[in-house]
């Protein structure tokens, strides 16, 4: 009946039964799920060597998270560019080791 308290009470009163059940994600047993699964939606990428290249990263400029701001470095045409508020310019020595968030692209063979 979609009553949370009753569901929790049922779970705790049937722990032994739950441990013996073979349940997969979605609430169906593993036997019921066999052959029923559809591939997940989205692009299908063939498996292969995991080769990626760094294409962008975000870093923080300042003495602490309480002051300063974040900047972004993006690799464009094999050259690093820094985006700092309204300023955009080439970055000769991007601080890759100071990144806060890194973005990679899978490299095609």
C-alpha positions as CSV (number, residue, x, y, z in Angstrom):
1,X,0.0,0.0,0.0
2,X,3.1,2.3,-0.3
3,X,3.2,2.8,3.5
4,X,6.8,3.2,4.5
5,X,6.4,2.2,8.2
6,X,4.7,-1.0,7.2
7,X,7.4,-1.8,4.6
8,X,10.2,-1.3,7.1
9,X,8.4,-3.4,9.7
10,X,7.9,-6.2,7.1
11,X,11.6,-6.1,6.2
12,X,12.8,-6.4,9.8
13,X,10.3,-9.2,10.6
14,X,11.3,-11.2,7.5
15,X,15.2,-10.8,7.5
16,X,15.7,-14.6,7.4
17,X,13.5,-14.9,4.4
18,X,15.2,-12.0,2.6
19,X,18.7,-13.5,3.1
20,X,17.6,-16.7,1.4
21,X,16.0,-15.0,-1.5
22,X,18.0,-14.4,-4.7
23,X,16.8,-11.0,-5.7
24,X,18.4,-8.8,-8.4
25,X,18.0,-5.1,-9.0
26,X,14.4,-4.2,-9.9
27,X,12.9,-6.6,-7.4
28,X,12.8,-9.7,-9.6
29,X,14.6,-12.8,-8.8
30,X,17.7,-13.6,-10.8
31,X,15.9,-16.4,-12.6
32,X,13.0,-14.1,-13.6
33,X,15.5,-11.6,-14.9
34,X,17.4,-13.9,-17.2
35,X,16.8,-13.2,-20.8
36,X,14.5,-10.2,-20.1
37,X,17.1,-7.5,-19.8
38,X,17.3,-5.0,-22.7
39,X,20.5,-3.2,-23.3
40,X,20.6,0.2,-21.6
41,X,19.7,3.2,-23.8
42,X,22.4,5.4,-25.2
43,X,25.5,5.1,-27.4
44,X,27.1,1.7,-27.6
45,X,30.9,1.8,-27.4
46,X,32.9,-1.3,-28.3
47,X,35.3,-2.5,-25.8
48,X,38.9,-1.9,-26.5
49,X,42.0,-0.4,-25.0
50,X,41.2,2.3,-22.5
51,X,43.0,5.2,-24.1
52,X,41.9,8.7,-23.1
53,X,43.4,12.1,-23.5
54,X,43.0,15.0,-21.1
55,X,40.9,17.7,-22.8
56,X,40.1,20.1,-20.0
57,X,40.4,20.6,-16.3
58,X,39.1,23.0,-13.7
59,X,41.4,24.4,-11.0
60,X,41.0,26.8,-8.1
61,X,43.0,30.0,-7.8
62,X,43.2,31.3,-4.2
63,X,44.6,30.6,-0.8
64,X,41.5,28.6,0.3
65,X,38.0,27.6,-0.8
66,X,36.7,30.6,1.1
67,X,38.5,33.0,-1.2
68,X,39.6,33.0,-4.8
69,X,37.8,31.5,-7.8
70,X,37.8,28.7,-10.3
71,X,39.4,28.7,-13.8
72,X,39.2,26.3,-16.6
73,X,41.9,25.1,-19.0
74,X,40.7,23.6,-22.3
75,X,42.8,22.0,-24.9
76,X,41.9,23.4,-28.3
77,X,43.8,22.5,-31.5
78,X,46.5,20.9,-29.4
79,X,47.1,24.1,-27.4
80,X,46.0,24.8,-23.9
81,X,43.7,27.9,-23.3
82,X,42.8,29.3,-19.9
83,X,39.3,30.7,-19.3
84,X,39.4,33.1,-16.3
85,X,36.2,35.0,-15.9
86,X,36.1,37.3,-19.0
87,X,39.7,36.7,-19.9
88,X,40.7,34.0,-22.4
89,X,44.3,33.5,-23.4
90,X,46.9,30.8,-24.3
91,X,48.3,28.9,-21.3
92,X,51.9,28.0,-21.8
93,X,52.3,25.9,-18.7
94,X,48.9,24.7,-17.5
95,X,49.0,23.5,-13.9
96,X,47.6,20.0,-14.7
97,X,48.6,18.7,-11.2
98,X,46.5,21.4,-9.5
99,X,43.2,20.3,-11.1
100,X,40.0,20.0,-9.2
101,X,38.0,18.3,-11.9
102,X,39.4,16.6,-15.0
103,X,37.7,15.9,-18.3
104,X,38.9,13.2,-20.7
105,X,37.9,12.1,-24.2
106,X,38.3,8.6,-25.4
107,X,40.9,8.3,-28.1
108,X,39.9,6.5,-31.2
109,X,42.3,4.0,-32.7
